Amino acid sequence: MATALWIAHVTVTDADNYGKYAKLATDAIAAHGGVFLARSGRYEQLEGTDRARNVVARFPSLQDAKDCYFSDSYQAALTHAKDAAERDLVIVEELD
């Protein structure tokens, strides 16, 4: 089964609330088998919209990534991010 990546590009507009989101989201992601590969490290924007926070997490499968997103624990975390950031999030299945 192919693994899947969450790829998020974020502009934080309220650091306090986004920090609450990040703490809760980290726990939810780990509970669904997710591990962070990149999290706000150095980057170079080559095309598209520049967002200062870039995050990549790997999950065991596309279904695990979706289950995490729609889980009660992640949705609770997400309430803190809704008005605290501009975000783009995509789930991409990796090649076998």
C-alpha positions as CSV (number, residue, x, y, z in Angstrom):
1,M,0.0,0.0,0.0
2,A,1.3,3.4,-0.9
3,T,2.0,6.0,1.7
4,A,0.5,9.5,1.5
5,L,1.7,13.0,2.2
6,W,-0.1,16.0,3.8
7,I,1.4,19.1,2.2
8,A,0.4,22.4,3.8
9,H,1.4,25.9,2.9
10,V,0.4,28.4,5.7
11,T,0.5,32.1,6.4
12,V,0.0,32.5,10.2
13,T,-2.1,35.6,11.1
14,D,-2.6,34.9,14.8
15,A,0.4,33.2,16.4
16,D,-1.2,32.4,19.7
17,N,-4.2,30.6,18.3
18,Y,-2.1,28.9,15.6
19,G,0.2,27.6,18.3
20,K,-2.8,26.0,20.0
21,Y,-3.8,24.4,16.7
22,A,-0.2,23.1,16.1
23,K,0.0,21.4,19.5
24,L,-3.3,19.7,19.1
25,A,-2.8,18.8,15.4
26,T,0.6,17.3,16.2
27,D,-1.1,14.8,18.6
28,A,-3.9,14.0,16.1
29,I,-1.4,13.4,13.3
30,A,0.8,11.1,15.5
31,A,-2.3,9.2,16.6
32,H,-3.1,8.4,12.9
33,G,0.5,7.2,12.1
34,G,1.6,10.5,10.7
35,V,5.2,11.7,11.0
36,F,6.6,15.1,10.1
37,L,9.1,15.3,7.3
38,A,9.3,19.1,7.1
39,R,8.0,21.7,9.4
40,S,8.8,25.4,8.9
41,G,12.3,24.8,7.8
42,R,14.3,26.9,5.3
43,Y,12.7,27.0,1.8
44,E,12.8,28.8,-1.5
45,Q,9.6,29.9,-3.2
46,L,10.0,29.2,-6.9
47,E,6.4,29.5,-8.2
48,G,3.0,30.4,-6.8
49,T,1.9,31.9,-3.6
50,D,4.6,32.4,-1.0
51,R,3.6,31.1,2.5
52,A,6.2,31.3,5.2
53,R,5.2,28.0,6.9
54,N,5.5,24.8,4.9
55,V,4.7,21.4,6.5
56,V,4.9,17.9,5.1
57,A,3.7,14.9,7.0
58,R,3.8,11.2,5.9
59,F,0.9,8.8,6.7
60,P,0.8,5.0,6.2
61,S,-1.9,5.4,3.5
62,L,-4.2,7.9,1.8
63,Q,-7.0,6.6,4.0
64,D,-5.0,7.2,7.2
65,A,-4.4,10.8,6.1
66,K,-8.1,11.3,5.3
67,D,-9.1,9.6,8.6
68,C,-6.8,12.0,10.5
69,Y,-8.2,15.1,8.8
70,F,-11.8,14.1,9.5
71,S,-11.1,12.8,13.1
72,D,-12.7,14.5,16.0
73,S,-9.3,15.3,17.4
74,Y,-8.0,17.0,14.3
75,Q,-11.3,18.9,13.7
76,A,-11.0,20.2,17.3
77,A,-7.5,21.4,16.5
78,L,-8.6,23.0,13.3
79,T,-11.0,25.3,15.1
80,H,-8.0,27.2,16.4
81,A,-6.5,27.5,12.9
82,K,-9.6,28.7,11.0
83,D,-9.2,32.4,11.9
84,A,-5.5,32.2,12.7
85,A,-4.1,31.4,9.3
86,E,-4.5,31.3,5.6
87,R,-3.8,27.7,4.6
88,D,-3.7,25.3,1.6
89,L,-3.6,21.6,2.4
90,V,-3.5,18.7,0.0
91,I,-3.1,15.0,0.5
92,V,-0.9,13.3,-2.2
93,E,-0.4,9.5,-2.5
94,E,3.3,8.6,-3.0
95,L,4.5,6.3,-5.7
96,D,5.0,2.7,-4.7
